[in-house]
Amino acid sequence: MTIRHLRGLREVAELYDGFILDLWGLVHDGETPYPSAKATLAALKAAGKKTLLLSNAPRRAYALVEAMTRMGIERSLYGEVLSSGEATRDALIARSDPAFARLGRRAYHMGPERDRSVFEQTGLEIVADVAAADFLVNTGPSELTHQVADYQAVLERAVARALPMVCANPDLLVIRGGRPVICAGATAARYIEMGGTVMFRGKPDPVIYKLAAQMLGVTDSRRVAVVGDALETDVKGANAVGFDSVWCTGGIHAAELGCAYGVAADPTKAEALAVRFGQTPTATIPGFIW
């Protein structure tokens, strides 16, 4: 395994024309931008690099832009934005995927009100009872303190009716303001364990990376780098489509590595963890640092 261990993106910036950037765990922690984030976005823009923010957030892309603006990250600092929520909505509208075409029109929403943008212009009826639903749309916990067990009763009722689930965020866990919070992927994994059927939209699905590359506008895959903090989504997805990846060790894996955001991980520990996940990033970086 040959992995470069970088201090900042400037060390490899000349190798790429475009960067597909994760959000949560790289640019911000769900509440606040990391100290170096805005300066790094500005540096990439000044260097003439195209950027696309790719997030497993189960909301439409415009909602992510609004949230970042409230955090003080100006819209002028970055390029395109794509979310798993946007991809889910598009699939619910297009119905070109045979699995989505069979879903029906009545959906039970597992998730908070703030994720309801995923249903805009879909024509779906959102029902309040699993018994009335054709399928589930899972966008994550309704409360940040919830655990998978809080949804066991709903999952049992749904699996008894053999309802398919659409998961709009494949992530299992994020760190929000320094605290772990489960994501839709965690309840989806439990549903699969129970015998349920789940359709995912988002990282690490190669489809969303190919769409991201099209939106980015860089045709040479060798000139695209994915930057993110999760081995099982960001790095795995990049590897699946043949993009280089820069793994931010200061994000979701920081505790396992015994480091912190912006503080370099021990290279030996980082490489061992990558082996355990079965993924090989092109490089590591301690944070979103230029």
C-alpha positions as CSV (number, residue, x, y, z in Angstrom):
1,M,0.0,0.0,0.0
2,T,1.4,3.4,-1.1
3,I,-0.5,6.3,0.5
4,R,0.8,9.9,0.5
5,H,0.4,11.7,3.8
6,L,-0.3,15.3,3.0
7,R,-0.2,18.4,5.2
8,G,-2.5,20.3,2.8
9,L,-4.2,20.1,-0.6
10,R,-1.7,22.5,-2.1
11,E,0.8,19.5,-2.3
12,V,-1.4,17.8,-4.9
13,A,-3.6,20.6,-6.4
14,E,-1.7,20.7,-9.6
15,L,-2.5,17.1,-10.3
16,Y,-6.3,17.8,-10.6
17,D,-8.7,20.0,-12.4
18,G,-11.7,19.3,-10.2
19,F,-12.4,18.2,-6.6
20,I,-15.5,16.4,-5.4
21,L,-15.8,17.5,-1.7
22,D,-17.6,16.0,1.2
23,L,-19.3,18.4,3.5
24,W,-20.0,16.9,6.9
25,G,-16.7,16.0,8.6
26,L,-14.7,17.8,6.1
27,V,-16.0,21.4,5.5
28,H,-18.2,21.6,8.6
29,D,-19.3,19.6,11.7
30,G,-23.1,20.0,11.0
31,E,-23.2,23.3,13.0
32,T,-19.9,25.2,12.4
33,P,-17.4,25.4,9.6
34,Y,-13.9,24.0,10.4
35,P,-11.4,26.9,10.9
36,S,-9.6,26.2,7.6
37,A,-12.6,25.5,5.5
38,K,-13.4,28.9,4.0
39,A,-9.7,29.7,3.2
40,T,-9.3,26.3,1.5
41,L,-12.4,26.8,-0.7
42,A,-11.1,30.3,-1.6
43,A,-7.6,28.9,-2.4
44,L,-9.1,26.2,-4.7
45,K,-11.1,28.8,-6.5
46,A,-8.1,31.1,-6.8
47,A,-6.1,28.2,-8.3
48,G,-8.8,27.7,-11.0
49,K,-10.0,24.4,-9.6
50,K,-13.6,23.3,-10.2
51,T,-15.4,22.1,-7.0
52,L,-18.5,20.1,-6.4
53,L,-19.9,19.6,-2.9
54,L,-21.3,16.0,-2.6
55,S,-23.2,15.2,0.5
56,N,-25.2,12.3,1.8
57,A,-27.6,14.8,3.4
58,P,-31.2,13.7,2.8
59,R,-32.4,17.1,1.7
60,R,-32.4,19.0,-1.6
61,A,-29.2,20.7,-2.7
62,Y,-30.6,24.2,-2.2
63,A,-31.2,23.4,1.5
64,L,-27.5,22.6,1.9
65,V,-26.6,25.9,0.3
66,E,-29.0,27.7,2.7
67,A,-27.5,25.9,5.7
68,M,-23.9,26.8,4.7
69,T,-24.9,30.4,4.1
70,R,-26.2,30.5,7.7
71,M,-22.9,29.1,8.8
72,G,-21.1,31.9,7.1
73,I,-19.8,30.0,4.0
74,E,-20.5,32.3,1.1
75,R,-22.0,30.8,-2.0
76,S,-19.3,32.3,-4.2
77,L,-16.7,30.1,-2.6
78,Y,-17.8,26.8,-4.2
79,G,-19.2,25.4,-7.4
80,E,-21.9,22.8,-7.9
81,V,-23.8,21.0,-5.1
82,L,-25.3,17.5,-5.2
83,S,-27.0,15.7,-2.3
84,S,-28.3,12.2,-1.8
85,G,-31.6,13.8,-1.1
86,E,-31.6,15.5,-4.5
87,A,-30.7,12.2,-6.1
88,T,-33.5,10.4,-4.2
89,R,-36.1,13.0,-5.2
90,D,-35.0,12.7,-8.9
91,A,-35.4,8.9,-8.7
92,L,-38.8,9.2,-7.2
93,I,-39.9,11.6,-10.0
94,A,-38.3,9.8,-13.0
95,R,-39.1,6.2,-11.9
96,S,-36.7,5.1,-14.6
97,D,-35.1,2.6,-12.1
98,P,-37.3,-0.5,-12.2
99,A,-37.2,-0.8,-8.4
100,F,-38.5,2.8,-8.1
101,A,-41.1,2.3,-10.8
102,R,-42.8,-0.4,-8.6
103,L,-43.0,1.7,-5.4
104,G,-46.5,3.1,-5.6
105,R,-47.6,6.6,-4.6
106,R,-48.2,6.5,-0.9
107,A,-45.0,7.0,1.3
108,Y,-44.5,6.8,5.0
109,H,-41.7,9.2,6.0
110,M,-39.2,8.1,8.6
111,G,-37.4,11.4,9.4
112,P,-37.7,15.0,10.6
113,E,-39.8,17.8,9.0
114,R,-36.6,19.5,7.8
115,D,-36.1,16.7,5.3
116,R,-39.4,17.1,3.6
117,S,-37.9,18.9,0.6
118,V,-37.0,15.5,-0.7
119,F,-40.7,15.1,-1.6
120,E,-41.1,18.3,-3.6
121,Q,-42.8,17.8,-7.0
122,T,-42.8,14.1,-6.6
123,G,-46.6,13.9,-6.5
124,L,-46.4,11.4,-3.5
125,E,-49.0,11.2,-0.8
126,I,-47.2,11.3,2.6
127,V,-49.3,9.1,5.0
128,A,-49.2,9.1,8.7
129,D,-49.5,5.4,9.3
130,V,-47.4,2.5,8.0
131,A,-50.6,0.5,7.4
132,A,-51.6,3.0,4.7
133,A,-48.2,3.1,3.0
134,D,-46.9,1.5,-0.2
135,F,-43.3,2.1,0.8
136,L,-41.0,3.9,3.3
137,V,-38.7,6.9,2.7
138,N,-36.0,6.9,5.4
139,T,-34.2,10.2,5.8
140,G,-32.8,9.7,9.3
141,P,-33.8,10.1,13.0
142,S,-36.6,12.5,13.9
143,E,-34.6,13.6,16.9
144,L,-30.8,13.8,17.2
145,T,-30.8,11.8,20.4
146,H,-32.7,8.8,18.8
147,Q,-31.1,5.4,18.3
148,V,-32.0,2.6,16.0
149,A,-34.1,0.9,18.7
150,D,-36.4,3.9,18.8
151,Y,-37.6,2.8,15.3
152,Q,-37.9,-0.9,15.9
153,A,-41.7,-0.9,16.2
154,V,-42.1,1.0,12.9
155,L,-39.6,-1.4,11.2
156,E,-41.5,-4.4,12.5
157,R,-44.8,-3.2,11.1
158,A,-43.2,-2.3,7.8
159,V,-41.4,-5.7,7.3
160,A,-44.5,-7.5,8.2
161,R,-46.2,-5.9,5.2
162,A,-43.0,-6.4,3.0
163,L,-42.8,-2.6,2.4
164,P,-39.7,-1.6,0.4
165,M,-37.6,1.2,1.9
166,V,-35.9,4.1,0.1
167,C,-32.9,5.3,2.1
168,A,-32.0,8.9,1.3
169,N,-28.7,8.8,3.3
170,P,-26.6,5.7,3.3
171,D,-24.4,7.0,6.2
172,L,-24.5,5.1,9.4
173,L,-23.2,7.8,11.7
174,V,-22.0,11.4,11.7
175,I,-20.4,13.6,14.3
176,R,-22.5,16.7,14.9
177,G,-20.9,19.4,17.0
178,G,-18.6,16.7,18.5
179,R,-21.4,14.3,19.3
180,P,-22.3,11.0,17.4
181,V,-25.7,11.0,15.7
182,I,-27.1,8.0,13.8
183,C,-28.1,8.5,10.1
184,A,-30.7,6.8,7.9
185,G,-28.2,4.2,6.9
186,A,-28.2,2.8,10.4
187,T,-32.0,2.1,10.5
188,A,-31.8,0.8,6.9
189,A,-29.1,-1.7,7.9
190,R,-31.4,-2.9,10.7
191,Y,-34.3,-3.2,8.2
192,I,-32.1,-5.4,6.0
193,E,-31.2,-7.6,9.0
194,M,-34.9,-8.1,9.6
195,G,-35.4,-9.2,6.0
196,G,-36.5,-5.9,4.5
197,T,-35.7,-4.5,1.1
198,V,-33.8,-1.2,0.9
199,M,-32.9,1.0,-2.1
200,F,-30.1,3.4,-1.4
201,R,-29.3,6.7,-3.1
202,G,-26.0,8.5,-2.3
203,K,-22.4,7.7,-1.5
204,P,-20.8,5.2,-2.1
205,D,-23.1,4.3,-5.0
206,P,-21.0,4.7,-8.2
207,V,-24.1,6.3,-9.9
208,I,-23.9,9.4,-7.8
209,Y,-20.2,9.8,-8.4
210,K,-20.7,9.6,-12.1
211,L,-23.4,12.2,-11.9
212,A,-21.1,14.4,-9.8
213,A,-18.3,14.1,-12.4
214,Q,-20.8,15.2,-15.1
215,M,-21.9,18.2,-13.1
216,L,-18.2,19.0,-12.3
217,G,-17.4,19.2,-16.0
218,V,-14.1,17.3,-15.9
219,T,-14.0,14.6,-18.5
220,D,-10.7,13.0,-17.6
221,S,-11.2,10.8,-14.5
222,R,-7.5,11.0,-13.7
223,R,-7.9,14.7,-13.1
224,V,-10.6,14.3,-10.5
225,A,-10.0,13.9,-6.8
226,V,-12.6,13.0,-4.1
227,V,-11.9,14.5,-0.7
228,G,-13.8,13.2,2.3
229,D,-13.6,11.8,5.8
230,A,-15.3,8.4,5.6
231,L,-13.6,5.3,4.3
232,E,-16.9,3.4,3.7
233,T,-18.5,6.1,1.6
234,D,-16.1,8.8,0.3
235,V,-13.0,6.6,-0.3
236,K,-15.1,3.5,-1.3
237,G,-17.1,5.5,-3.8
238,A,-14.1,7.1,-5.3
239,N,-12.3,3.7,-5.7
240,A,-15.5,2.2,-7.3
241,V,-15.3,4.7,-10.2
242,G,-11.6,5.1,-10.5
243,F,-11.1,8.5,-9.0
244,D,-8.2,9.4,-6.7
245,S,-9.2,10.0,-3.1
246,V,-7.9,12.2,-0.3
247,W,-9.0,10.9,3.0
248,C,-9.5,13.4,5.8
249,T,-8.4,11.5,8.9
250,G,-9.7,14.2,11.3
251,G,-13.3,13.5,10.7
252,I,-15.5,10.5,11.6
253,H,-12.4,8.2,12.1
254,A,-10.5,10.6,14.3
255,A,-11.3,8.8,17.6
256,E,-10.2,5.4,16.1
257,L,-7.0,7.0,15.0
258,G,-6.3,8.9,18.2
259,C,-6.1,12.2,16.4
260,A,-8.2,15.3,15.9
261,Y,-9.3,17.5,13.0
262,G,-6.3,19.4,11.7
263,V,-3.9,17.2,13.6
264,A,-2.1,14.6,11.5
265,A,-2.9,10.9,12.2
266,D,-0.1,8.4,12.8
267,P,0.6,7.1,9.2
268,T,0.9,3.5,10.4
269,K,-2.4,3.7,12.2
270,A,-4.1,5.3,9.2
271,E,-2.9,2.7,6.8
272,A,-3.9,-0.1,9.1
273,L,-7.4,1.3,9.4
274,A,-7.7,1.6,5.7
275,V,-6.7,-2.1,5.3
276,R,-9.4,-3.0,7.9
277,F,-12.0,-1.3,5.8
278,G,-10.6,-2.8,2.6
279,Q,-10.1,0.6,1.0
280,T,-7.0,2.4,-0.2
281,P,-7.1,6.2,-0.4
282,T,-4.6,7.9,-2.7
283,A,-3.6,10.2,0.2
284,T,-4.5,11.3,3.7
285,I,-4.9,14.9,5.0
286,P,-5.6,16.0,8.6
287,G,-8.3,18.4,7.7
288,F,-9.6,20.5,4.8
289,I,-6.4,22.5,4.7
290,W,-4.8,24.2,1.8
